[in-house]
Amino acid sequence: MPEEDNNLKFFEEPLFVNLLLFVISLTLVIFKLIFAFLTNSLALQADAFDAITDIVMYITAFIGILFTKKKPNKKFPYGYYKIENIISLIISILIFITALNIIFQAFSDIINFVSGNPKVIHFQLYIFIFLIISFMISIFLVLYLKLISKKTGSPIIESEANEKLFDIFISFSVLIGFIGVLFNCYILDSVIGLIIAGFIFKGGYDIFIKSTKTLLDAVIDFEERTELYNLIEQIPKIKKIDNMEIRSYGKFIFLEVEISLNKNFPLFQVNALKNDLTRKIKEKFPSIFKLIIIVKSQDKKIIKIAVPLKNNRGLDSIISNHFGESPFFGFLEFQEGNLSTSEIISNKFAHEEKRKGILISEWLIAKKIDGLILKEVLKKGPSLIFNNSFIEVTLSDLENFGEIIQNEKEKLRKEE
């Protein structure tokens, strides 16, 4: 479970929320059933039926909450988090049943009214007052559940908040129907109930679709997907993102990413790279609960090397003795031991007065180099940056760019 769950106050705990809702709903359903019998109100009967589905929903939610507290194990490596989505799916079906019941009751009343046999509702003042109180309780519960849902991110409580929102409309329709009784307009209650049933059905559909997608392992629409992709892609040694899938398990977000590394990447550094990537992702995207990183090697051995240069004379360019003061940098890319591309680029940070070495290091890392060849030992700051980025820094006594190319070719052929 996320750390924030441990900081919840007692009235924000899902278990307390559902216990409170269960007690309130059980109390209301008893009174609604009694008053529905006394008044002969089908609308009030439908409202009572909706309250009964609420009770079933809370009992089911208790089961879901207990299972989501269980930790992942060998049999269930992803944990029991989808139990919440199963509960939400059950809730959506209960909402459908409620909507269909109201529609059936409403059409029955309308048909009887058109046939000249309107249903008579017996108005009672104390029952009307009870309906007003019930209506106010529904409003309070919706606000309470929306607040808790926003803080905990629980799909169970979110579903309950949506269902309770429909209760407001149902309670309001019953109130309007009772007001219509004073003017002998018994049909008003049924017409309003029919309209509200459409909203209830739509809410149940939304919950049903969301829960079904999660249970079928559908990839979710992660709002920061582009930013996440860019962060992973910027890691120097990651040559390619082969696949990235983001799924929801209950209120938890799981990321599965498949990356390709260079063929020459040392095996002993793979875990360090995965830990570094995990740390960076969780720091920037705290909503991601668990990461699964799959690492594989590129099909071709591709190596990119940077060299500081004094001038830009092609292969005759002289290697600079000073990393930070170098006016140019040469870049070499080898595929399977053969030189595929070479270029010389001006050092845009050569005239910076502060943090020159750091800026150049970050610039070279952004170029996704695998190695750096120098004639002098780096200062501590740049050295640490390259080391943390798994970039190999080597010293050479060669004089020009052409000699570096020839030397790297021979070294790569020996490695093969």
Sequence and secondary structure as in RCSB ss.txt:
>XXXX:A:sequence
MPEEDNNLKFFEEPLFVNLLLFVISLTLVIFKLIFAFLTNSLALQADAFDAITDIVMYITAFIGILFTKKKPNKK
FPYGYYKIENIISLIISILIFITALNIIFQAFSDIINFVSGNPKVIHFQLYIFIFLIISFMISIFLVLYLKLISK
KTGSPIIESEANEKLFDIFISFSVLIGFIGVLFNCYILDSVIGLIIAGFIFKGGYDIFIKSTKTLLDAVIDFEER
TELYNLIEQIPKIKKIDNMEIRSYGKFIFLEVEISLNKNFPLFQVNALKNDLTRKIKEKFPSIFKLIIIVKSQDK
KIIKIAVPLKNNRGLDSIISNHFGESPFFGFLEFQEGNLSTSEIISNKFAHEEKRKGILISEWLIAKKIDGLILK
EVLKKGPSLIFNNSFIEVTLSDLENFGEIIQNEKEKLRKEE
>XXXX:A:secstr
  GGGGG  GGGSHHHHHHHHHHHHHHHHHHHHHHHHHHT HHHHHHHHHHHHHHHHHHHHHHHHHHHTS   SS
 TTTTTTHHHHHHHHHHHHHHHHHHHHHHHHHHHHHHHHTT        HHHHHHHHHHHHHHHHHHHHHHHHHH
HH  HHHHHHHHHHHHHHHHHHHHHHHHHHHHTT THHHHHHHHHHHHHHHHHHHHHHHHHHHHHTT     TTH
HHHHHHHHTSTTEEEEEEEEEEEETTEEEEEEEEEE TT  GGGHHHHHHHHHHHHHHH TTEEEEEEEEEE SS
 EEEEEEEESS  GGG BB S TTT SEEEEEEEETTEEEEEEEEE TTTT SSSHHHHHHHHHHHTT SEEEES
S   HHHHHHHHHTT EEEE    BHHHHHHHHHHHHHHH 
